[in-house]
C-alpha cells in the first residue's frame, strides 16, 4: 500500500513547532521515529538494520527541508543529530529566536487571496512558538496585533473594533474578523450575481429591438453570447 504525505518544506520562516509535529508523525507512520530520539535498539536488532533505519529517517527529514535550511544542517550525518540541530536553531530559548518570532508577529499582514481562517491559524502558530520560548504576549496585545494585521480595506472595521472601547480580547477580534470576511464574501457573490442578471436583461432587451426579419437569427446569436459572458465572469 502506497502512502502519500503532504508537508511543506521547512524554510525557517514558518512555524517550526508545527512542522516538527507533522515530521514526527510521518516518521512514526514509516516506522522510523525511534531514530530521532536515539532510543536503544533491541538486542536482536543488528547494527546494519539500525543503520538502515537511521539513514532512512535522515534522508526523509532532509527531503522536507528547504535548500537554505538544509545548508545549515548539512554536516549532520545522523537523524538525531539533525533533529537536535534544528531544535537548537529554531526552538532554543535564545534572544535570536525570540526576536525572529516577535518580528514575524509584529510584521504579519494578511496576504491578498488568503482566507481569514488561514490567516488566524498562522497568527496562532506564531503565538504558540513564542509560548514555547516562554514569551508571553498579553491578550489585549494579541487582539490589537491581529486586528492591525488585517487588509487595508478593513480599516473601518479596525476603527470600529478598537476605538471607543475600554477592553478588547483576541476572541472578540477573531469573531468579528470572521463575520466581516464572510459578509464581504456573500456581498461579493450577490454583486456578481446581480451583474450577470443585468447582462442577461440587457441582452434580452436588445433582442426585442431586433427587426422582425432578423429576429430568428439574432435570437440564437444573443443566446450564445450571453452564455459566454456569464462563464467568463464566473471564471474571473
N, C-alpha and C positions, 0 to 999 in steps of 0.2 A: 504494500500500500504506500503510495507516494504522499508525503506530507508537504504542504506548501505553507511558508510563513511570510508574513508581510511586516517588515520592520524598516523604519527609516534609518539610514546610516547616521551614526552619531558624529556631529561635526563640532562639538564644543559650544554650540550656540543654542541648543535646545536643552530640555531637562535631562540631565544625566541620570537622576534617580528613576525617572520613568523608563528611560531606555534600559537601565540596568535590570529593572523588573522583567521587561519583555525579553531581554537577552538571557536571563537566568531561566525563564520559562521555556525558551527554545532549547537551551542546553539540557534541561530536565527532560523534555519530550524526546530528545535524541539519545537520552540515557548516558550523558557525559557530563552532568552537572558537578559530580564529585571533583572533577579536575580543577575547578575554580576555587574550591575550598580546601584543597590539599588533604583530603581525608585519607586515612590509612587504607591501603589496599588489602583485601582478603589474602590470607596466606597462600591460598591456592592460585591466586592470580599471578601470572608470570610478568616479569619486567617488560617483556615485549608487548604484552597485551595492554599494560598500563600506558606505555609509550604511545600506542595507537590511540588510546582514549585522549591523552593529553594533546597529541598532535591535532586530532580532530576538533577538540574544543578550542585550541589556539587558532586554528585556521578559520573556524566558524566566527569567532569574535572579530578577528582581523577583517574578515569579509564585511562585517557590519559596522566598520569604521570608515569615515571619510578619509581621503588621501592625506589631508593636513593632520588629522588626528592620529592616523596610523604612523606618520613620520615621528611623532612624539614618543611612540612606544615601540618603535621598530626593533630595538635591540633586545626586547623581551622575548625569550625563546620558550617559555612555558605558559600555560593558560593562567595559572595562579599568579605568576609574576606580572603578566599583562593586566590581569584583573585588578591587582593591588595598585599597580601604577596608575591606572585610570581613576581608581577611587582617590588615591593620593592627589592626583592632579585636579580633579573636578569636585571632590566632596570633602577634602581636607578642610578643617576649620582654620583657614588662613585668611589673612587680610586680602590677599589677591582674589580668592574665591568669593569672599563677601562683597568686595567691590564689583566684581564681574556680575554677580547676580543682582545686586542693587541697581547697577547701570541698566541691566535688561528690564528690570521692573519699572524704573523711572522713565525710560525712553520707549516703553511699549506703546504701540499705536495699532489700532485695528486696520488691517490692510483692506483695500477695496476688494469686494468679492468674498470676503471671509464671513462665515456665519457667526452670529453673536455667541452661539454655543461653543464654537471652536475658540473664539477669542477669550471667553471666560475660562475655558479649560487651560489655555496657555498661561493666562494670568495666574490661575490657581497653582499650576505646576511650578511656576517661579516662586510663589509663596511657600510651597512645600519644600523646595530645595533650600530656601533660606531658613526654614524651620529646622532642617537637618543640620544647619550650621549654627544653630542656636541664635539666629537673628529673628527678633520679634518685631513685627510691623503691626501697630495698633489698628484696630478695626476701622476707626474713623479714617485713618490714613489710607487703608486699603480701599475704602469706599471712594475717597477722593481720587486716588490714582486710577482706579478702574473707570470712574466717570470721565476723567480727563483723557483717557486712552481711546475714547470713542471717536468716531469720524467727525470731521469738521462740520458736516451738515447736522450734527447732533448738538450744536452749540446751544440752541434754545432749550433743548432737553436738559443739558448740563445746568444751565441757569435755573431752570425750574426745580431741579432736584437739589441743588446746592444752596442757592440763596433763599433767605427768608426762613431758614430752619435752624433750630438750636442743636439738633442732633441728626446724625446720618449714619447708617450702618451699611456694611458691604452687602448684606442680604437685600436691603432696600434698593440699592443701585442695580443689583443683578435682576431683581424682579421687574423694575422699571425699564431697564435696558431691553430685556426680552420682550416685554409688552410693546415697547416702541418699535423694535425690529419687526415683530410680527404684524403690527398695524401698518407699517410702511410697506411691507411685502404684500399685504392684502390690498392696500390702496393702489400699489403699482399694477397689480393684476387687474383690478377694476378699471383703471385708466386704460390699460392696453385693450381690455375687452370693449370699452366704450369707443376707442379709436377704430377697432375692427368693425364694430357695428356702424359707425359713422361712414366708413368707407363703403360698406355694403349699401347703406342707404343712398349715398351719393351716386353710386354706380347704377342703382335701381332707378334713381331719378333721371339720370342721363339716358337710360334705356327707354324710359317712357317718352322722351322727346324725339326718339328716332322716327324718321318718316315711315309711313305705312309700308312702302315698298321694300325697305331695307330692314324692317323690324325682325324678321326671322333670322337673318344672318347676324345682326347685331346682338341678338339675344344670346346666341351661342358664344360669340366673341367676348362679351362682357362677363359671362358666367365663368369662363376660363380665367380671365384676367383677375376677377375677384378672388378666385382660389389661390392664384399665385401670390397676390399681395398679402393675403392673410397668412399664408405659410411663411413668407419671408419675414413678416413682422414677428411671428412667434419664434422663429429661429434666432432673431436678434434680441 
